[in-house]
């Protein structure tokens, strides 16, 4: 196993880690905000427990498969001459007859180990959560092709950090492609290399670089839709996957820097019919100058139009359908798996309620999970499937914390 060099951050206090990450618009994943500064003794009776994620609510089981993608139009300045931009991607999709297929982990074991080691929490590695996804399961085929949604993670994070949302969409009939943005993520390549975030000024890790990754992944989606396998090693794909995508119905969503990348990709690529930002800072280089005429939704927490000029400026350039909601009490990490995982971590380490709220905010974790299951699905259902409901029309008694911003 080969690891890309990275810089540990365990010497920082938890509050400093949070502040530095938020100031940069970075992701604050599980390992980085549960570091040694707050790590107390692990509860003894939890030794055999796994962390768990809530099951999706859709009618279909979920299958999953990984792709190794190489963009030969983009030389890799870090790896050197003869090397090109490499990405790992995971596809989640509605499946059938899943029982005989293995369960997919939240992160591959060696990647999770590196992820937790960065925060001095290697003792949690054996408790990494499983997903409901079944690796290589048969694709559920009907008379219609699957709408496609692509996900972009935040800075210093990983492609599984929004598994709750991803699996919710897949269980309702979407093909969801999550992208691991090389040099700013934790991932593993087929040859065994473990990649972690790299502190290198040459590394292509700006929102525009993420957006270029997304556009390349859309090229691969079109290949899959046409019945061609884009995997660099031509590894076998699940039965029914080729030809199952509808390349005319594509959406993109992203968290934090991935939300900014979503906006950048939409501005550059007409194939994206709808975009969703999960608390994206919208700090673009160069600053945004063009208008966007397609549907865009923002789920705000820390990076609001009121507090961040770049977010307000982006909103002013939206000329199509637009919506901005905010959940009262939400923190930057609230629209993701953290809301399900951190309450469990807090019990393992004996955190107080205040310590937990310092991480995930005061929004009730159970409601936070329900919000991230309901609102992205409602948005993509309306924009990609023309299934108009009422959730996006205004405040709902089912979600009292969600406010609609004018």
N, C-alpha and C positions, 0 to 999 in steps of 0.2 A: 504494500500500500504506500503510495507516494502522496505527501501532503504539500500543497502550496503554502509558502510561508505566510504567517499572519501575525499581527500584534495583539497580545492579550490585553485585557482591560480590567483584570480583577483587582488591580490596585486602586481603582476609582471607587468612590462611594456610590451607593445606589442612586441617590438624588443627583449627584454629578453626572452619572451615566444618563439618567433621564433627561436632564437639562441639556447636556451636550447633544444628545440625539435629536431632541425636539428642535433645538435651534438650527440644526442642519437639515431638518425634514427627513430624518433617518427613521428606519424601522427600529422598534425596540422589542426584539423577539424574546422568547421565554428565557434563554440563557442570559441575555445581557441585563435583564432587570431583576434577576433572582440571584445576583452574584454573592460572593463571599461576605460582603459587608453586612448582609442581612441573613445569611445562612446560619440558622441555629441547629440544634440537634434534630435529627429526623425522628419523627414519631415511630416508636419501635414496632407497633402493630401494623405499620404500613409497609413493612419490608417486602411483602410479596405482592403488593398492589401495583397495577399499571395505572397511569393517568388515562382518562377516558375522554372521548369526544361524543357529543350528542349525535344520535342517528338522524339521518335526513328524513324528511316527512313525505317525500314523493312516493308514487306507487311502484317505482321500478328499482330493482337492485342495481348496484353500481359496479362497473368493470373499470380496469385501469391498465395502462401500458405506458412504458417509457420509450422515448425516442432520443437518439443522439443525432443532433443536427449540426452540419458544418456549412457556414455561409462563405463560399469561396469567392465571393465578390468583396469580402472585407478582410484584408490582411490583419494579423494579430500583432500589434507593435510590442506586446509584452513577451510573447512566446518566440518572436524572432522570424527571420526570413523563412519562407516556405510553410508558415503556419497561418491558419485562418480562424476567424471567429467561431468558437464552438459553443453550443448551447445544449443543455439537457431540457427536455420538455416531457411533461406527463399528460396523457389524455385520460380524462374520466368520462364515462359514457353510460347510458342505460344498457343494462345487460340482461341476460337470461341464463337459467340453469347454472347458477354460480357456485353451488356448494362444493364442487370438486376442485375449485381453484383457490390458491392460497390467499390469505388476507394480506393487504398491503399495509406496511407500517406508515406512520406519519412521516418519518424520515428513515432512510436506510441506516442500519446499525452503526456502521463506521462513520457516517456523516453526523449522526446524532452525537456520537462520542466526541467528535471534533467540535461540534456546536456547543456542547456543554462544557468541554474542557476550557473553552475560551472564557468561561465565567467561573471556573473552579468548581463545577457541579458534576463531576464525573460520576458521583454516587447515584445520580438520578438516571443514568443511561439505561439501566435495566427496566425502568418504568416508562419508557417512551410509549406514547399511545399508539394504538392501532386505529386504522380507519375501517369503514365498511366496504371499501373497494376490494374487489377480487381481481388479482393479477391475471391478465390474459383471458378473462371470461368472454363468452360469446356476446357479440353485439346484438341488442334487441332491434330487429329490423321491422319496420311497418311499411305502409305504402308511401310515406313521405321521408325525405332526408332530414337529418338532424340539424337544427340551428346550432351555430358554433359561437362560443364565448371564449376569449383568450384573457388570461390573468397575468398581471405584472406585479411582482412583489416589491417591497420597500428596500431601502438601503440596508446592507449588512444582514439581510434576512434570507429566506428560502422559499421555494415554490409551494411548500406545504403549509405555510403559516395561515392560510385562509381555507383550510380543508372543509370547514363547516359550510361555508358558502358554496364552494366548488361542488361538494357532494350533494348539496341541496338542489343545485341546478341540474346536475347529472341525473338525479333521481326523478326529476320532472321532465326528462326527455331532451336535455341539452348535451352536446359534446363540449367539454370544457378543457381547454389546453392551458396548462400552467407552465410558465417559462422560468428557467433558472438563469439569471443574467450573470454570466461568467465574470469573475473578479470582484463581484459584490454580493456573493451568495455562498451558501454551503450546498455542495452537491457532489455527486460521484459519477465519473465517466465509466464506460464499459470496460476499459482496460484497468480499472481499479484506482485510478487517480482520485484523490479527495481534494476538492477545491474549496477554499474558504476565502472570505473577503481579503483583498490585497491592498496594502497601503503603497500605491505606486501612482505617481502623477501621469504616467503614460497609459494607465489602464482605462479602457473605455467604459466609464461608469456614470456618465452624466445622463440626465433624463433623455436627451437626444439620442444617446447610445442605446438606452433601453428601448426607445421608440423604434430605432432601426432594427433591433432584435424582433420587436413585435411585427414589423412589416415583413421581415424574412419569414417569421412563423406563419404569417398569412399566405405567403408563397407556398409553404409546405402544406397548409390546409387545402389550398387549391389542388396540389398534387394528390393528396389523399382523396379529395372529392372526385378527381378524375381517375381514380383507381391505381395510382402510382405510390410506391413506398418511398418516402423521403429520408428514411433512416440511413445514416452514413454507412452503417455496416450491413444494411439490407436485412436486419433481423426480422424474424417472423412476427407478423402482426396478428391480433385476435381475428378469428373468423367473423366476417361481416363488417369489418372496419373500413376496408377499401370501398370507396364509392358511397359511403353512408353519410357524408357531410354535405350540407347545403352551403356552398360558398357565396350564395347571394344573401344569406342571412347571418351576418357576422357582427358580433358586439365585442367590446373590450372593456375590462375594468382593472383597476389597480389600486393598491394601497400606498399612501405616503408618496415616495418618489415614483412608485408605479402609477399613482393617480396622475401625476404630472406627465409621465411618459404616455399615458393613455390619451391625454389631450394633445400632446405633440404628434402622436401617431395619427390621430383623427384629422388633424390639420393637414397632414401630408398624404393621407391615403383615403380615397373615396370608397374603398371596399368596406370600411368600418361604418356600419349603419347607426350605431348607438354606443355611447361611452359613459362609464360610471367611475367617478373618483371617490375613493374612501379616504377622506381627510388629506388630500394632496395639497402640498404647499404652492404649486403652480409657479415655481421659480424657474423660469425658462431662460436659456441663453441661446441666441439673443432674446430680448423680451418679445412677448407676443405682439404681432402687428396685424395679423389677419383675423377675419371673422370666421366663426364656425356655424354652419347652417343646419347641422344634423342634431338629433336629440342628445342631450347631455344632462346627467344628474350628478349632484354632489351630495355626499353624506359627510357633513362637517362635524368636527370635534374641537381640536386645538387650532387648526388652520382655518379660520373663519374669514368671511369677507370683511367683517368689522375690524379684525385684528391684524390681517395680513394684506397689504396693498396688492400684492401679486394675485391673490385669489379674487379680490374685488375687480381687478383689471381683467382677469380672464372671464369672469361672469359678464362683464360689459360687452365682451366680444361674442357672446352666444346669441345667435340670431334665429335659431330654430327652437323647438320645444326644449324647455329647460326647467329644472326643479332643484331646489336646495333645501335639504332637511337637516336637522340637527337634533341629536338626542341629549336632553338635559343630563348633566353629570357624566357624559362620556369623556374619556381621555383619548389620546392619540391611538392607543392600542386597543380601544374598545370594539372596533369593527373587525374583529378577527378571532382566531382560536384562543387568544389570551384570556378572553372572558370565561371560557370553559376550563382552561388549564390552570390559571393562576389561583383561583379559589382552592383547587386541590393541592397546589404547591404550598399555599399558605398554611393548610392543615398539616402538611408534612413537616414544615419548619416551625410551626407554632407561632406564625405571625399574628399580630393583633388585627382587628378590623380596620384600624386606621392605617396600618402598614399596607394592607391589601388595597385600600382605597387610594393610597398614594401611587399605586401602580396602575390600577385599572379604572380609577375614578369612582364616583358615587352612584353611577347608574347600576341598577340591580343586575347582577350577572345573568340571571335567567332571562330577564327581559332583553338584555343586550344580545343574547344568542337568538332569541325569537326575532328581533329586529333585523339581524343580519341574514336570517333565513327568509324573511318575508319581503323586504323592500327590494333587494336586487332581483329576486325572482319576478316580482310585480313589474319592475321596470323593463326587464328583458322580454317578459311575456307580452307587454304592451307594444314594445318597439320592434321586436323581431317576429312575433307571432300574431300580432293584432288581436290579442286577447285582452281587451280592456276590462279592468276591474275598477274598484272604487278606492283601493288603498292609497293611491297616489293623488286622489282628489283633494285631500285635506286631512286634518287631524282625525285620528281613530281612537275610540275608547279602548280598543284592544292594545294600543301602544301609547299610553298617556305621556310618556317621556318625549315622544317625537314631536318636534315643532316644525312647521313649514315656514321658511323664511321668505319674505316678499322680495 
